[in-house]
Amino acid sequence: MASASKINFDEPIPEMIKRLKSEHRKFESNLVKVKTSIEDNSVTLASEIIRSISDEIIHHAVEEEARLMRVIMHKAKEESAESIKIIQEHNWVMNFLKNRIITIEKVSTSSDPDEYEQARNDLNEFVSNLRKHFKEEEAIVFPLALRAEAAD
């Protein structure tokens, strides 16, 4: 599993960014399944799909913080404000994956329609926010890291 793997500090930044983009596509295919499950009124399946990729998402975020932000802060600090803000979004991702998903899994078997609807809304919000986050990383963080790495 990805979370057990170490961060490869020898991987060139351009190759890493290419791989991270590829991982975004893989996550997106799972997010499509999550959305379909929510639309099919299966909060249980939606939360299981998220849980199945949560370790990979966490490892992905840790890599971005450990490698990309290091390059940005070292070589492009004056341009880093927007990238820092985007990377800080990892906090809500981690919180959702470590805390909220557990509550959603419990609620998925609840007979309370309000709790069930809140779980659906939370899952939809997570998918929407994660998609937006990936787009921001690809539009802002990744290009800045590439420019910073090339600035020698």
N, C-alpha and C positions, 0 to 999 in steps of 0.2 A: 504494500500500500504506500501511496505517495508520502504520507506524513512520516513514515519511518525512514525515508530516504534523507540523506544529508543534502545541504545546499552545496552545489558545485561552484566554488568561487573561481575555478579555472575556465568555466564556460564563457566564451566571448559574449559580450553584451549584445551584439547584433543577433547572434544565434539564440541567445536566451530570449530576446524579445520575439523572435520568430516563433519559438516554442511556446511562449506565453500566449501569443495570439492564437496559436493552434489549440491551446488548452481552453481559451475563451470559447472557441467554436464547439469544442466538446461539451463544455458546460452548457452552452446555449442549446445544444440538442437535448440535454436533460431538462433544461428549463421549459422547452416546448412540451415535453412529457408531463412536467409538473402542471403547466397551464391546462393541458388536456384533461388531466386527472381532476383538477379543480372544477373545470367546466362539466365533467361527468359526475360531479358531486362526490368525489372520492378524496376527501382530505387525508385519509389514511394512506392511500397510495402516493399522493403528492408529498406528504411528509417523509415517507419511506425513500422516495427518490432523492429528496434533498439530503436526508441522512446518509444515503449511500455514497454521495459525492462530497460530503462535508469535510472529510480529512484532506481530500485533494484540494478543495477550495482554500482551506486553512494553510496548507503547505504552499500553495500558489501565492497567497497573500504575504506569507513570511518571506518567500523568495524576493518578491517585489520590494518589500521593505529593506531587506538585508543587502540586496545587490543594487537595484536601480536607484533607491534613494541615497545610497552611499555615493554613487557616481554623481548624481545630481547635486548633492550637498557639497561634494568636494570640488566639482568643476563648474557648476552653474548655480551656485547658491543665490545669486541676485535674481535669478529667474524662477526660483523654486516654490514661491508661495502657492500658486495654484496646484502644483503637483503634491505639495504637502497636504493641502486640503483634501485632495482626491484620495491620497493614501490613508489619511485619517479615517476615511469611510470604512476601512477594514474593521474598525472598532465595532460598528453596528453589525457588520457581517458576522464577526466572531460572536457577538452577543446573541444574535439570532440563532446561530448554529449550535451554540453551547447551552443556551437557556430557553429561548422562546420555542424552539422546535420540540422540546420535551413537553411543554405545556400543550402545544398543538396536538401532539400524539395522544395525550390523555383526553383532550377535548374531542378528538375525532370519533370517540365512542360515546360521547355524551348525548343524552336525550334532550338537552337544553338547546333549542334552535338558535338562541342568541349567541351562546358560546361557540356553536358550530359555525355560525356566520362570521363571527369575529376571527376564528381560525382561518376560514377561507379568505377573508380580507387581508389578514396578516401574510398568508402565503402569496397572494397576488401582489401585495406591496413588496415583499422580498424579491420576487421574480422581476418586477418592474425596476426596483432600485438596483438590483445586481446587473441587469442589462444596461442601465444608464451608466453605472460605474465602469463596466467594461468599455463602453464607448468613450468615456472620459479618459480612461487610461490610454486607450489606443490613439486618441486625438491629441492628448497633452503630455502625459507622463512618458510614454514610450518614445515619441519624437525628441523630447528634451533629453532623455537619457542617451539616445543615440548621438545627438549633437554634442552633449557633454563628453561622452566617451571619445568622440572623434577630435575633440579640442585638445590636442597635445602639442 
